């Protein structure tokens, strides 16, 4: 089929826009990430004198970096509509966030939709695949205290021990509030066939839109971060809990991400913006942690039930274009998540000004020394 002049022009414009967006993203990373690292190096004396203030400043810088990533999608027209419970109500409490995993864009979507949830972004900890350690954002996540987990049976037991140790050392000492994990242990397209075979073998429901979750990390988080009075389980780092007067983990936020037609956005699309403007839908359900069972078998059943419910939610969404209303209600209410363009421009400007400042400082030092 012959390509018309209009089609060629449209393709050309898309390619040019993608190239310009990629160039901006590279420049953004080259100034923002080194600036984040250098600011924290300069602030090391503050860390020794007043660690609470140090981690507060680090959290603010971390939130701004995530806002920059969010801006790449926001300015490409990749927006978010939220459904279900209002998580702003628990933004100051400790919570574990369980998310279904379809593509690399899931993380970017969360970076965007959590920006307007109070202090959540600057006080959150992420659990992510160890491969992300080697990306451009890896150094930021390492400093912030995120945990990189290796997948696979050969690493599983060791990784859970390391996770427990990491939480006890870094979660409350850095005043973290929310911890985000993807219990499926990988992307939907990679795990679906294995999960369905396991479900068939164990007489479990056949799932198409999610996979059966893994228990390990969820169980370690609950055992380590839930205060004893919540469900009778020992909480890791009791001394730290008493010192910070923490109530422990109080909520589990079951988060379901849905893309129109089941076509997820990946990180390449988020950066290059070659896909047409898309609305991603995010559904929340909040559970008190006291209602979450502590025993492994009961916890497994509880976790499976959450993902079976996710399957029903996503099936309804793909059939109707909307999530179903909560039980006892006739209509589901959605909320359009918005970001301030002025705020995003201000953050980007700060990043580039910081980059320029550090360049001038190093130029001055170089001339003084040589």
Backbone torsions as a table, in degrees:
resi	resn	phi	psi	omega
1	UNK	NA	131.5	-178.5
2	UNK	-70.2	142.9	178.6
3	UNK	-90.5	126.8	-179.5
4	UNK	-77.9	163.1	179.1
5	UNK	-61.8	-38.7	179.9
6	UNK	-64.9	-41.1	178.2
7	UNK	-65.2	-41.5	178.7
8	UNK	-63.7	-40.1	178.8
9	UNK	-64.5	-39.9	-179.3
10	UNK	-65.7	-42.4	178.1
11	UNK	-64.5	-41.0	179.2
12	UNK	-62.4	-43.0	178.8
13	UNK	-64.3	-39.7	178.8
14	UNK	-64.0	-43.7	180.0
15	UNK	-65.1	-42.2	179.6
16	UNK	-64.2	-43.0	178.9
17	UNK	-62.6	-42.3	179.4
18	UNK	-62.8	-40.6	179.9
19	UNK	-64.9	-43.6	179.3
20	UNK	-65.6	-40.8	178.7
21	UNK	-63.9	-41.0	179.8
22	UNK	-64.5	-41.7	178.9
23	UNK	-62.8	-41.1	178.6
24	UNK	-65.3	-42.1	180.0
25	UNK	-61.7	-43.6	178.9
26	UNK	-61.6	-47.0	178.7
27	UNK	-61.0	-41.4	179.4
28	UNK	-58.6	-46.3	179.2
29	UNK	-66.0	-37.9	-177.0
30	UNK	-67.7	-25.1	178.3
31	UNK	-100.2	-38.5	-171.7
32	UNK	-74.2	-46.8	-175.3
33	UNK	-69.4	-47.8	175.6
34	UNK	-61.0	-34.6	178.9
35	UNK	-64.6	-42.6	176.8
36	UNK	-56.9	-47.3	-178.4
37	UNK	-65.0	-43.8	-177.0
38	UNK	-67.9	-39.9	176.5
39	UNK	-57.5	-43.0	-177.1
40	UNK	-73.2	-29.4	174.3
41	UNK	-65.4	-45.7	179.3
42	UNK	-62.7	-31.2	-176.4
43	UNK	-88.3	8.2	-179.3
44	UNK	-58.7	-37.8	175.3
45	UNK	-58.1	-37.8	177.3
46	UNK	-64.0	-36.4	179.1
47	UNK	-60.6	-37.8	179.6
48	UNK	-75.1	-33.7	-177.8
49	UNK	-84.6	-38.6	-175.1
50	UNK	-151.4	83.4	-174.8
51	UNK	-62.9	-31.9	-179.9
52	UNK	-61.4	-44.7	178.7
53	UNK	-67.5	-37.9	179.0
54	UNK	-59.9	-47.7	-177.1
55	UNK	-73.5	-23.3	172.7
56	UNK	-65.1	-48.2	179.4
57	UNK	-63.7	-42.9	178.5
58	UNK	-59.2	-40.8	-179.7
59	UNK	-63.3	-39.8	177.8
60	UNK	-63.4	-46.0	178.5
61	UNK	-62.6	-39.3	178.9
62	UNK	-62.8	-44.1	178.6
63	UNK	-61.4	-40.2	179.8
64	UNK	-65.4	-37.9	177.3
65	UNK	-63.1	-42.7	178.6
66	UNK	-66.9	-32.5	176.6
67	UNK	-65.7	-33.9	176.8
68	UNK	-63.8	-43.0	176.4
69	UNK	-62.6	-42.9	178.3
70	UNK	-60.2	-36.5	-177.2
71	UNK	-65.0	-31.0	179.3
72	UNK	-60.9	-42.2	178.1
73	UNK	-76.9	-39.4	-178.1
74	UNK	-59.4	-45.3	-178.6
75	UNK	-74.6	-13.3	174.0
76	UNK	-90.2	-2.6	179.7
77	UNK	90.1	16.7	178.5
78	UNK	-93.5	94.6	-173.7
79	UNK	-106.9	176.8	-175.8
80	UNK	-131.2	136.7	169.8
81	UNK	-116.3	132.4	-175.0
82	UNK	-107.8	147.1	-177.6
83	UNK	-133.2	165.7	172.8
84	UNK	82.1	-147.5	-176.4
85	UNK	-67.0	151.2	177.8
86	UNK	-88.7	105.9	-175.0
87	UNK	-76.1	-10.7	175.9
88	UNK	-60.8	-27.5	-177.9
89	UNK	-64.8	-22.7	-178.6
90	UNK	-118.2	19.8	-174.5
91	UNK	-66.1	-22.1	-180.0
92	UNK	-96.6	-2.0	178.6
93	UNK	-97.8	165.0	175.3
94	UNK	-80.4	134.5	-176.8
95	UNK	-147.5	149.2	171.8
96	UNK	-105.9	129.1	-175.5
97	UNK	-108.3	117.4	179.4
98	UNK	-101.1	123.4	-173.2
99	UNK	-127.4	138.5	171.5
100	UNK	-74.4	153.1	-170.0
101	UNK	-127.0	117.2	-179.0
102	UNK	-116.9	-34.4	-177.0
103	UNK	-161.6	173.6	-179.9
104	UNK	-62.8	-25.2	179.5
105	UNK	-68.3	-14.4	177.5
106	UNK	-57.8	-42.4	-179.5
107	UNK	-64.7	-43.3	178.7
108	UNK	-62.6	-40.0	177.9
109	UNK	-60.1	-44.1	178.2
110	UNK	-66.1	-39.0	176.5
111	UNK	-57.9	-34.5	-179.8
112	UNK	-77.2	-54.2	-168.7
113	UNK	-75.2	-13.4	177.0
114	UNK	-93.9	-2.1	-178.4
115	UNK	-62.0	-33.4	-176.2
116	UNK	-98.1	22.0	-178.2
117	UNK	-105.5	51.0	176.5
118	UNK	65.0	-130.6	-175.4
119	UNK	-89.3	7.1	-171.6
120	UNK	-54.5	-51.8	-171.7
121	UNK	-63.4	-42.0	-177.3
122	UNK	-75.5	-14.9	-178.6
123	UNK	-114.9	21.2	-177.6
124	UNK	-102.9	155.7	174.8
125	UNK	-121.0	138.2	-179.2
126	UNK	-108.0	141.1	166.4
127	UNK	-106.5	120.8	-176.6
128	UNK	-142.3	163.0	180.0
129	UNK	-59.7	143.3	-174.6
130	UNK	-61.3	-20.4	-178.5
131	UNK	-62.8	-27.8	-179.7
132	UNK	-67.6	-17.9	177.5
133	UNK	-60.9	-26.8	-174.8
134	UNK	-99.2	10.7	175.2
135	UNK	-89.4	176.9	-179.8
136	UNK	-61.6	-27.0	-177.6
137	UNK	-90.8	-0.7	-174.8
138	UNK	-60.2	-43.2	-178.3
139	UNK	-63.6	-36.4	178.5
140	UNK	-64.9	-46.3	-179.4
141	UNK	-65.1	-36.4	177.6
142	UNK	-63.1	-46.1	-179.9
143	UNK	-65.8	-41.5	-177.8
144	UNK	-65.5	-28.2	178.4
145	UNK	103.7	21.4	174.4
146	UNK	-69.5	162.4	-177.6
147	UNK	-114.1	127.6	178.5
148	UNK	-100.1	120.2	-173.7
149	UNK	-110.7	134.9	176.6
150	UNK	-86.5	134.2	178.3
151	UNK	-88.6	162.5	176.5
152	UNK	110.4	147.1	-177.1
153	UNK	-60.6	-35.5	-175.4
154	UNK	-67.6	-24.8	-177.6
155	UNK	-103.1	-11.6	-165.5
156	UNK	-56.4	-53.7	-175.7
157	UNK	-63.3	-43.6	180.0
158	UNK	-63.4	-40.6	-178.3
159	UNK	-64.6	-36.1	179.8
160	UNK	-69.0	-36.4	175.3
161	UNK	-65.0	-43.2	179.1
162	UNK	-64.9	-37.6	178.5
163	UNK	-63.3	-45.9	179.0
164	UNK	-59.0	-45.4	179.4
165	UNK	-63.0	-41.1	-179.5
166	UNK	-63.3	-43.8	179.9
167	UNK	-63.9	-42.9	-178.9
168	UNK	-65.3	-32.2	-177.4
169	UNK	-84.9	-37.3	-166.3
170	UNK	-117.0	-18.8	-171.7
171	UNK	-69.1	-59.0	-176.4
172	UNK	-86.6	-25.1	177.3
173	UNK	-64.9	-23.5	177.2
174	UNK	-107.0	12.6	175.6
175	UNK	59.4	44.1	176.6
176	UNK	-77.3	148.2	-177.6
177	UNK	-120.2	-45.5	-179.3
178	UNK	-112.9	143.0	174.7
179	UNK	-125.9	127.0	-172.5
180	UNK	-109.5	129.5	177.2
181	UNK	-143.5	157.8	178.4
182	UNK	-113.0	93.8	-171.2
183	UNK	-65.2	-15.9	-179.9
184	UNK	-69.0	-20.9	175.6
185	UNK	79.1	15.8	179.1
186	UNK	163.7	176.5	-179.3
187	UNK	-70.4	149.5	-179.3
188	UNK	-53.9	-48.0	-175.5
189	UNK	-63.2	-26.2	-177.7
190	UNK	-87.3	-29.2	-173.1
191	UNK	-106.1	-10.6	-172.4
192	UNK	-59.8	-48.5	-176.6
193	UNK	-62.0	-44.1	178.7
194	UNK	-63.8	-41.6	-179.5
195	UNK	-64.7	-41.3	-179.8
196	UNK	-66.5	-37.3	177.1
197	UNK	-65.4	-40.6	177.8
198	UNK	-64.9	-41.4	179.7
199	UNK	-62.9	-42.7	179.9
200	UNK	-63.6	-40.9	-178.3
201	UNK	-67.3	-32.3	-174.9
202	UNK	-107.9	16.5	176.8
203	UNK	56.9	44.5	178.4
204	UNK	-108.0	161.4	-177.9
205	UNK	-59.1	146.9	177.5
206	UNK	-83.5	117.9	-176.1
207	UNK	-112.6	136.3	179.3
208	UNK	-109.2	-34.8	-171.3
209	UNK	-98.2	-11.9	173.7
210	UNK	-141.3	173.7	173.7
211	UNK	-120.5	163.5	178.8
212	UNK	-65.8	131.4	-176.1
213	UNK	-76.6	161.6	174.9
214	UNK	-99.3	146.5	-170.3
215	UNK	-85.4	-34.3	-165.0
216	UNK	-45.6	-62.1	-174.8
217	UNK	-64.1	-40.1	179.4
218	UNK	-60.0	-44.1	-178.9
219	UNK	-65.4	-41.4	179.3
220	UNK	-63.4	-42.7	-180.0
221	UNK	-62.1	-46.2	-179.6
222	UNK	-63.8	-44.9	-179.2
223	UNK	-64.6	-34.6	-174.3
224	UNK	-84.6	-35.6	-169.7
225	UNK	-107.4	-14.7	179.6
226	UNK	-79.5	129.6	178.6
227	UNK	-66.4	148.6	-175.7
228	UNK	-55.2	-36.1	-176.0
229	UNK	-70.4	-13.8	-176.7
230	UNK	-74.5	-51.2	-179.0
231	UNK	-141.4	15.1	174.7
232	UNK	83.3	0.8	179.7
233	UNK	-89.5	149.1	178.8
234	UNK	-67.9	140.2	178.7
235	UNK	-102.0	131.1	179.3
236	UNK	-66.3	146.4	177.6
237	UNK	65.8	49.3	-178.7
238	UNK	-56.7	-38.2	-178.8
239	UNK	-62.3	-39.6	179.5
240	UNK	-66.6	-39.3	179.6
241	UNK	-61.1	-48.0	-178.2
242	UNK	-64.9	-38.5	-177.8
243	UNK	-65.3	-40.2	-177.4
244	UNK	-92.3	-1.0	-179.0
245	UNK	55.8	36.1	-179.9
246	UNK	-75.3	143.6	175.1
247	UNK	-83.7	-3.6	-175.8
248	UNK	81.6	178.7	177.6
249	UNK	-62.7	127.2	-174.4
250	UNK	-112.6	-24.0	-172.8
251	UNK	-138.1	151.4	166.4
252	UNK	-116.0	123.0	-178.8
253	UNK	-106.3	107.1	179.7
254	UNK	-83.6	112.2	-173.1
255	UNK	-113.1	126.7	-178.9
256	UNK	-119.4	120.7	179.3
257	UNK	-100.2	130.4	179.7
258	UNK	-128.1	132.3	176.7
259	UNK	-108.1	142.7	177.7
260	UNK	-52.8	133.4	-179.5
261	UNK	61.1	15.1	179.5
262	UNK	67.5	25.7	-178.6
263	UNK	-106.1	96.2	-175.7
264	UNK	-68.3	157.4	175.6
265	UNK	-95.4	130.0	176.8
266	UNK	-99.9	173.4	-174.6
267	UNK	-65.2	-32.1	179.2
268	UNK	-64.3	-42.8	178.3
269	UNK	-65.2	-41.1	180.0
270	UNK	-58.6	-40.0	-177.7
271	UNK	-78.3	-48.2	-173.0
272	UNK	-83.6	-26.3	175.1
273	UNK	67.5	28.5	-177.8
274	UNK	-82.2	-10.6	177.0
275	UNK	-86.2	148.2	179.0
276	UNK	-61.4	153.3	178.2
277	UNK	-47.6	133.1	-172.7
278	UNK	-133.4	139.8	175.2
279	UNK	-102.2	117.4	174.9
280	UNK	-92.4	140.0	-176.6
281	UNK	-110.5	131.4	-177.4
282	UNK	-124.3	125.7	-178.0
283	UNK	-113.3	134.5	-178.7
284	UNK	-118.0	141.0	166.7
285	UNK	-133.0	130.7	-176.7
286	UNK	-105.9	129.0	178.6
287	UNK	-120.6	130.6	172.7
288	UNK	-63.7	136.6	-176.0
289	UNK	-65.6	-23.5	178.3
290	UNK	-66.0	-19.0	178.2
291	UNK	-90.9	-1.2	-179.7
292	UNK	-93.3	122.5	-177.7
293	UNK	-65.6	149.2	-178.4
294	UNK	-94.1	-31.4	-178.0
295	UNK	-66.9	138.0	-174.6
296	UNK	-53.0	-45.8	-177.2
297	UNK	-66.0	-44.9	179.1
298	UNK	-67.2	-37.3	178.7
299	UNK	-66.4	-38.9	176.9
300	UNK	-60.4	-46.9	178.2
301	UNK	-60.6	-41.4	-179.5
302	UNK	-63.7	-43.7	-178.9
303	UNK	-67.7	-42.0	175.8
304	UNK	-58.3	-42.0	-178.6
305	UNK	-61.9	-36.3	178.5
306	UNK	-63.1	-40.0	-177.6
307	UNK	-79.7	-25.6	171.0
308	UNK	-66.3	-38.9	176.1
309	UNK	-66.5	-37.4	175.6
310	UNK	-60.1	-42.0	177.6
311	UNK	-57.2	-44.9	179.2
312	UNK	-65.3	-40.9	178.1
313	UNK	-61.0	-46.3	-177.5
314	UNK	-70.4	-36.4	176.4
315	UNK	-60.7	-45.0	178.2
316	UNK	-63.4	-41.5	-178.8
317	UNK	-63.9	-45.2	-178.0
318	UNK	-68.7	-24.0	178.2
319	UNK	-84.2	-31.4	-172.1
320	UNK	-119.2	-17.9	-176.2
321	UNK	84.5	7.4	179.8
322	UNK	-147.7	156.5	174.6
323	UNK	-80.5	153.3	-179.4
324	UNK	-71.7	156.2	176.9
325	UNK	-69.8	155.4	176.0
326	UNK	-62.4	158.7	179.3
327	UNK	-58.7	135.9	-180.0
328	UNK	87.9	-3.8	178.4
329	UNK	-118.8	154.7	-176.8
330	UNK	-99.5	-14.7	-176.1
331	UNK	-139.1	134.9	176.1
332	UNK	-87.8	135.2	-179.1
333	UNK	-103.7	129.8	178.5
334	UNK	-111.2	156.8	-180.0
335	UNK	-131.0	126.8	178.8
336	UNK	-81.7	119.5	-179.4
337	UNK	-80.1	133.4	-177.3
338	UNK	-126.8	151.9	173.6
339	UNK	-123.8	148.1	178.4
340	UNK	-82.8	119.0	177.6
341	UNK	-61.9	-36.8	179.5
342	UNK	-63.3	-41.9	178.1
343	UNK	-64.0	-43.5	-179.9
344	UNK	-64.1	-40.7	177.4
345	UNK	-64.2	-39.6	178.7
346	UNK	-61.7	-42.1	179.6
347	UNK	-66.8	-44.1	178.2
348	UNK	-62.4	-40.2	179.1
349	UNK	-63.3	-42.0	178.1
350	UNK	-59.8	-40.7	-180.0
351	UNK	-62.6	-46.7	-178.0
352	UNK	-70.7	-35.6	175.6
353	UNK	-65.8	-38.9	177.4
354	UNK	-63.5	-43.0	177.8
355	UNK	-59.1	-43.0	178.0
356	UNK	-64.6	-39.4	179.5
357	UNK	-63.2	-47.2	-179.4
358	UNK	-64.9	-35.6	177.6
359	UNK	-62.1	-44.9	179.5
360	UNK	-64.2	-40.2	179.5
361	UNK	-62.2	-45.0	-178.6
362	UNK	-69.8	-34.2	176.1
363	UNK	-63.7	-43.4	179.8
364	UNK	-63.8	-45.5	178.5
365	UNK	-62.7	-38.7	179.8
366	UNK	-62.6	-45.0	-178.6
367	UNK	-68.6	-33.1	178.4
368	UNK	-69.2	-36.9	-176.3
369	UNK	-83.2	-31.4	-174.0
370	UNK	-121.0	NA	NA
